[in-house]
Amino acid sequence: MVGDMGIFKRSRGGASAAAAIGAFWEQWPGLRDSVEGSVQGSGGEGAGGTVPDEVRERLDELVRAVHPELTWELDAERRVLTLTGGGLAEARGAAERWRKKRPKRDPWTFHAARQPDPGRLEGRLALGDHDFDLSYVKFGMRVDQARARVDISAYHPDFLFVDDETRLKVAFRVLDWALGEDDVARWIGEVTIAVEPPIDSLPPSLLASVVEQIAEPFKEGAWLTGEGRTPRGHPAQLAVRFPLHRQDHPLCEVHVAVSLPYAHSNPDLLPVGSSASALREAEKRLDSLPGTVLALRETGDGRRVFHLYADPDSGALAELDQFAASWPEGRAKVESQPDPSWQALAPYRH
């Protein structure tokens, strides 16, 4: 197996990214054939050292054009090619678009994030001048049920001899192999480094079962509600979808705020009667709109604002504009802006 990585300049604009993805898949068959020919020529042994330099260089160029923070990892023996953004949301979306354009009949498998690979947890990892025996890695695990997260304290005896950056690289690589890159982002909270074995530490191979236990109550999802005050001092109502994971909606990179005024309200300016009913129906429609995810709703001062994230290529933005134009209780407003990291939700997230 070989993992080749690079960090590159960012391609600009959706059209450029689409062209870069098209160029990748146009040239992929020739690159694939070169890789497979090299493996066969080496007697079918491990792929390490079998990828020709010119193929590596061309893959670097093609991947950097898709997104600068993407790296590629290739397993020629198992015919698997993975692009990974290392947990960066914008890069994850670019990788997903790349994967969706893959040739349907290609004999290889393509992933847009690192997959679990428990067999690697007992192997070795070379970083710089140091070679880590991963069988010595231990995790202290602290479960936070309220946040649906597991905080990790990572230990390896060789952490005494390397810098913090290398320590974290080891920890996150082991986490990726234990859970897969997307589940690390979904369920892992704070990651710290320990130079002494944590109390009640466990091998990384048990992390998946711990995560499965904390994830079980949240399979259906729910809405967390709260109350506050509007800038004008009136009562406000808030509801946030929980848990809401960016990795479950990799293409939804545009934040959309749909603001709906309502005609009928109580003295606190909260909706009542037919307006409350109309808003419930509006929410059902928005929650089922393809290419979007409804994340948050805010109500107060005679207006309800629905916050969604949309796939810009899905046609959902045009549908939201049409929906707002047809709203019968006042002038609705739709505002949208790119937000691949979902920063607009940061004040409301755990």
C-alpha positions as CSV (number, residue, x, y, z in Angstrom):
1,M,0.0,0.0,0.0
2,V,1.2,3.5,-0.7
3,G,-0.2,6.8,0.5
4,D,0.9,9.9,-1.4
5,M,-0.1,13.3,-0.2
6,G,0.3,17.0,-1.3
7,I,-1.1,20.4,-0.4
8,F,-1.7,22.6,-3.4
9,K,-3.0,25.9,-4.6
10,R,-6.7,26.4,-4.5
11,S,-8.7,26.3,-7.7
12,R,-11.0,29.2,-8.1
13,G,-14.7,29.1,-8.8
14,G,-17.2,26.4,-9.3
15,A,-16.7,26.3,-13.1
16,S,-12.9,25.8,-12.6
17,A,-13.5,23.0,-10.0
18,A,-16.0,21.3,-12.4
19,A,-13.4,21.5,-15.2
20,A,-10.7,20.1,-12.9
21,I,-12.9,17.2,-12.0
22,G,-13.7,16.5,-15.6
23,A,-10.0,16.6,-16.5
24,F,-9.2,14.2,-13.7
25,W,-11.7,11.5,-14.9
26,E,-10.7,12.0,-18.5
27,Q,-7.1,11.2,-17.7
28,W,-7.8,8.6,-15.0
29,P,-8.0,5.5,-17.3
30,G,-4.4,6.0,-18.5
31,L,-3.1,6.6,-15.0
32,R,-5.0,3.6,-13.7
33,D,-3.5,1.3,-16.4
34,S,0.0,2.5,-15.6
35,V,-0.5,1.8,-11.9
36,E,-1.9,-1.7,-12.6
37,G,0.9,-2.5,-15.0
38,S,3.5,-1.5,-12.4
39,V,1.9,-3.8,-9.8
40,Q,1.8,-6.7,-12.2
41,G,5.4,-6.1,-13.2
42,S,6.5,-6.2,-9.5
43,G,5.0,-9.7,-9.1
44,G,1.8,-8.5,-7.4
45,E,3.6,-7.6,-4.2
46,G,2.7,-4.6,-2.0
47,A,2.1,-1.4,-3.9
48,G,4.8,0.5,-2.0
49,G,7.2,1.9,-4.6
50,T,5.3,0.6,-7.6
51,V,3.6,3.8,-8.7
52,P,5.7,5.4,-11.4
53,D,7.0,8.9,-10.6
54,E,5.3,10.4,-13.6
55,V,1.9,9.0,-12.4
56,R,2.4,10.4,-8.9
57,E,3.3,13.8,-10.3
58,R,0.3,13.8,-12.6
59,L,-2.1,12.8,-9.8
60,D,-0.7,15.6,-7.7
61,E,-1.4,18.1,-10.4
62,L,-4.9,16.8,-11.1
63,V,-5.9,16.6,-7.4
64,R,-4.5,20.1,-6.6
65,A,-6.7,21.5,-9.3
66,V,-9.8,20.0,-7.7
67,H,-9.0,21.6,-4.3
68,P,-5.7,22.7,-2.6
69,E,-6.4,21.0,0.7
70,L,-7.1,17.6,-0.8
71,T,-4.6,14.8,-0.6
72,W,-4.7,11.4,-2.3
73,E,-4.1,7.9,-1.1
74,L,-3.9,4.9,-3.4
75,D,-4.0,1.2,-2.7
76,A,-3.2,-0.5,-6.0
77,E,-3.6,-4.0,-4.7
78,R,-7.2,-3.4,-3.6
79,R,-7.9,-1.0,-6.4
80,V,-8.9,1.9,-4.1
81,L,-8.3,5.6,-4.6
82,T,-9.2,8.0,-1.8
83,L,-9.2,11.8,-1.7
84,T,-9.2,13.2,1.8
85,G,-9.5,16.8,3.0
86,G,-8.2,15.9,6.5
87,G,-11.5,16.9,8.1
88,L,-11.8,20.3,6.3
89,A,-15.4,20.9,5.3
90,E,-14.8,22.7,2.0
91,A,-12.3,20.1,0.8
92,R,-14.8,17.4,1.8
93,G,-17.4,18.9,-0.5
94,A,-14.9,19.1,-3.4
95,A,-14.0,15.4,-2.9
96,E,-17.6,14.4,-2.9
97,R,-18.2,16.2,-6.2
98,W,-15.2,14.4,-7.6
99,R,-16.5,11.0,-6.4
100,K,-20.0,11.6,-7.8
101,K,-18.5,12.0,-11.3
102,R,-16.6,8.8,-11.1
103,P,-17.0,6.4,-14.1
104,K,-19.8,3.9,-13.3
105,R,-18.0,0.9,-14.8
106,D,-14.6,1.5,-13.5
107,P,-13.1,-1.5,-11.7
108,W,-11.7,0.6,-8.9
109,T,-13.4,1.9,-5.8
110,F,-13.3,5.7,-5.0
111,H,-13.8,7.3,-1.6
112,A,-14.2,11.0,-0.7
113,A,-12.9,10.5,2.8
114,R,-10.6,8.0,4.6
115,Q,-12.5,4.8,5.4
116,P,-12.1,2.7,8.6
117,D,-9.2,0.3,8.3
118,P,-8.8,-1.6,11.6
119,G,-6.1,-3.8,10.2
120,R,-3.8,-0.8,10.2
121,L,-4.1,-0.3,14.0
122,E,-1.5,-3.0,14.7
123,G,0.9,-1.9,12.0
124,R,3.5,0.8,11.8
125,L,3.4,4.4,10.8
126,A,6.4,6.3,9.6
127,L,6.4,10.1,10.1
128,G,9.5,12.0,9.4
129,D,12.4,10.2,11.0
130,H,10.3,8.2,13.4
131,D,8.6,4.9,13.0
132,F,5.7,4.2,15.3
133,D,4.5,0.8,16.4
134,L,0.8,1.5,16.5
135,S,0.1,-1.5,18.8
136,Y,1.3,0.7,21.6
137,V,-1.3,3.4,21.0
138,K,-3.8,3.8,23.9
139,F,-6.8,6.1,24.1
140,G,-8.3,7.7,27.2
141,M,-12.0,8.1,26.3
142,R,-14.4,10.5,28.0
143,V,-18.0,10.3,26.8
144,D,-20.1,13.4,26.8
145,Q,-23.6,12.3,26.2
146,A,-25.1,15.8,26.1
147,R,-22.8,16.8,23.2
148,A,-22.9,13.3,21.7
149,R,-19.1,13.4,21.6
150,V,-16.1,11.3,22.8
151,D,-13.1,13.3,24.0
152,I,-9.9,11.5,23.3
153,S,-6.5,11.5,25.2
154,A,-4.0,9.8,22.9
155,Y,-0.9,8.1,24.3
156,H,2.1,6.4,22.7
157,P,5.4,5.9,24.6
158,D,7.3,7.5,21.7
159,F,5.5,10.7,22.1
160,L,8.3,11.7,24.5
161,F,10.6,11.9,21.6
162,V,8.6,13.9,19.0
163,D,7.0,17.3,18.7
164,D,3.4,18.1,19.2
165,E,2.6,18.3,15.5
166,T,3.8,14.7,15.0
167,R,1.9,13.5,18.0
168,L,-1.3,14.9,16.7
169,K,-0.7,13.4,13.2
170,V,-0.3,10.0,14.8
171,A,-3.4,10.5,16.9
172,F,-5.6,11.6,14.0
173,R,-4.3,8.9,11.6
174,V,-5.2,6.2,14.2
175,L,-8.6,7.8,14.7
176,D,-9.2,7.7,11.0
177,W,-8.3,4.1,10.8
178,A,-10.4,3.2,13.8
179,L,-13.6,5.1,12.7
180,G,-13.2,6.6,9.3
181,E,-12.6,10.2,8.6
182,D,-16.3,11.2,8.6
183,D,-17.2,9.5,11.9
184,V,-14.2,11.2,13.5
185,A,-15.7,14.5,12.5
186,R,-19.2,13.4,13.6
187,W,-18.5,11.9,17.0
188,I,-15.0,12.9,18.3
189,G,-14.7,16.0,20.4
190,E,-11.5,17.3,21.9
191,V,-8.2,15.4,21.1
192,T,-5.3,15.9,23.5
193,I,-1.9,14.2,23.8
194,A,-0.8,12.3,26.9
195,V,2.8,11.5,27.7
196,E,1.7,9.0,30.4
197,P,-0.9,6.3,29.9
198,P,-4.4,7.7,30.7
199,I,-6.3,6.1,33.5
200,D,-8.6,3.3,32.2
201,S,-7.1,3.7,28.7
202,L,-8.2,1.4,25.9
203,P,-6.9,0.2,22.6
204,P,-8.2,2.2,19.5
205,S,-9.8,-1.0,18.3
206,L,-12.6,-0.5,20.9
207,L,-13.4,3.1,19.9
208,A,-15.9,2.1,17.3
209,S,-18.0,0.2,19.9
210,V,-17.9,3.2,22.2
211,V,-19.0,5.6,19.4
212,E,-21.8,3.2,18.4
213,Q,-23.2,3.4,21.9
214,I,-23.3,7.2,22.0
215,A,-24.7,7.4,18.5
216,E,-27.6,5.0,19.0
217,P,-29.9,7.5,20.8
218,F,-29.5,10.1,18.0
219,K,-30.3,8.0,15.0
220,E,-33.6,9.7,14.5
221,G,-32.4,13.2,15.4
222,A,-34.4,15.8,17.2
223,W,-35.0,19.5,17.7
224,L,-33.5,21.3,20.7
225,T,-35.6,24.3,21.7
226,G,-35.0,27.4,23.7
227,E,-36.2,30.9,24.5
228,G,-34.6,34.2,24.6
229,R,-35.1,37.9,23.6
230,T,-35.1,39.6,20.2
231,P,-32.9,42.7,19.7
232,R,-36.1,44.7,20.3
233,G,-36.6,43.0,23.7
234,H,-39.5,40.8,22.8
235,P,-39.7,37.0,23.5
236,A,-37.9,34.8,20.9
237,Q,-38.1,31.1,20.2
238,L,-35.3,29.0,18.9
239,A,-35.1,25.5,17.6
240,V,-31.9,23.7,16.4
241,R,-31.6,20.3,14.7
242,F,-29.5,18.0,16.9
243,P,-27.3,16.3,16.1
244,L,-26.5,17.9,12.8
245,H,-23.3,16.7,11.1
246,R,-21.7,18.5,8.2
247,Q,-20.4,15.2,6.9
248,D,-23.9,13.9,6.3
249,H,-24.5,16.8,3.8
250,P,-21.1,17.2,2.1
251,L,-22.6,19.1,-0.9
252,C,-24.6,21.6,1.1
253,E,-22.2,24.5,1.1
254,V,-24.5,27.5,0.8
255,H,-26.2,29.0,3.8
256,V,-29.8,30.2,3.1
257,A,-31.9,32.3,5.4
258,V,-35.6,32.3,4.5
259,S,-37.4,35.0,6.4
260,L,-41.2,34.7,6.6
261,P,-43.4,37.5,8.2
262,Y,-46.6,36.3,9.7
263,A,-49.9,38.3,9.9
264,H,-51.4,37.0,13.2
265,S,-49.5,37.2,16.5
266,N,-50.1,37.5,20.2
267,P,-49.0,40.5,22.3
268,D,-45.5,39.0,22.4
269,L,-45.4,39.1,18.6
270,L,-45.2,35.3,18.4
271,P,-47.4,33.5,15.8
272,V,-50.9,32.3,16.6
273,G,-53.9,30.9,14.7
274,S,-53.7,30.6,11.0
275,S,-50.2,32.1,10.9
276,A,-48.9,29.4,13.2
277,S,-50.5,26.7,11.0
278,A,-49.1,28.3,7.8
279,L,-45.6,28.3,9.3
280,R,-45.9,24.6,10.3
281,E,-46.8,23.8,6.7
282,A,-43.9,26.0,5.4
283,E,-41.5,24.1,7.6
284,K,-42.7,20.7,6.3
285,R,-42.1,21.9,2.8
286,L,-38.7,23.3,3.5
287,D,-37.7,20.2,5.5
288,S,-38.4,18.0,2.5
289,L,-36.8,20.1,-0.2
290,P,-34.2,18.0,-2.1
291,G,-30.7,19.3,-2.0
292,T,-31.1,21.1,1.3
293,V,-31.0,20.4,5.0
294,L,-33.1,22.5,7.5
295,A,-30.8,23.4,10.4
296,L,-32.4,26.1,12.5
297,R,-35.4,28.2,13.0
298,E,-35.8,31.5,14.9
299,T,-39.1,33.2,15.7
300,G,-39.8,36.6,17.1
301,D,-40.9,40.2,16.3
302,G,-43.4,39.0,13.7
303,R,-41.1,37.0,11.6
304,R,-39.7,33.4,11.4
305,V,-36.4,32.8,9.9
306,F,-35.5,29.3,8.6
307,H,-31.8,28.6,8.2
308,L,-31.0,25.9,5.6
309,Y,-27.9,24.7,3.8
310,A,-28.2,24.0,0.1
311,D,-26.3,22.2,-2.6
312,P,-25.7,25.0,-5.1
313,D,-25.9,22.6,-8.0
314,S,-29.3,21.1,-6.9
315,G,-31.6,23.8,-8.1
316,A,-32.8,24.3,-4.6
317,L,-31.9,28.0,-4.5
318,A,-34.3,28.8,-7.3
319,E,-37.0,26.8,-5.6
320,L,-36.5,28.7,-2.4
321,D,-36.9,32.0,-4.3
322,Q,-40.2,30.8,-5.8
323,F,-41.4,29.6,-2.4
324,A,-40.7,33.0,-0.8
325,A,-42.4,34.8,-3.7
326,S,-45.6,32.8,-3.1
327,W,-45.7,33.4,0.7
328,P,-49.1,35.0,1.4
329,E,-48.6,36.7,4.7
330,G,-46.2,39.5,3.8
331,R,-43.0,40.1,2.0
332,A,-40.7,37.1,2.4
333,K,-36.9,37.4,2.0
334,V,-34.3,34.9,0.9
335,E,-30.6,35.6,1.6
336,S,-27.8,33.2,0.6
337,Q,-24.0,33.1,0.8
338,P,-21.3,30.4,0.5
339,D,-20.5,28.9,3.9
340,P,-18.9,25.5,3.4
341,S,-17.7,25.3,7.0
342,W,-21.2,26.1,8.3
343,Q,-19.9,29.1,10.3
344,A,-23.4,30.6,10.5
345,L,-24.4,27.8,12.9
346,A,-21.3,28.2,15.1
347,P,-23.2,30.2,17.8
348,Y,-25.8,27.4,18.1
349,R,-23.6,24.4,18.0
350,H,-22.4,22.4,20.9
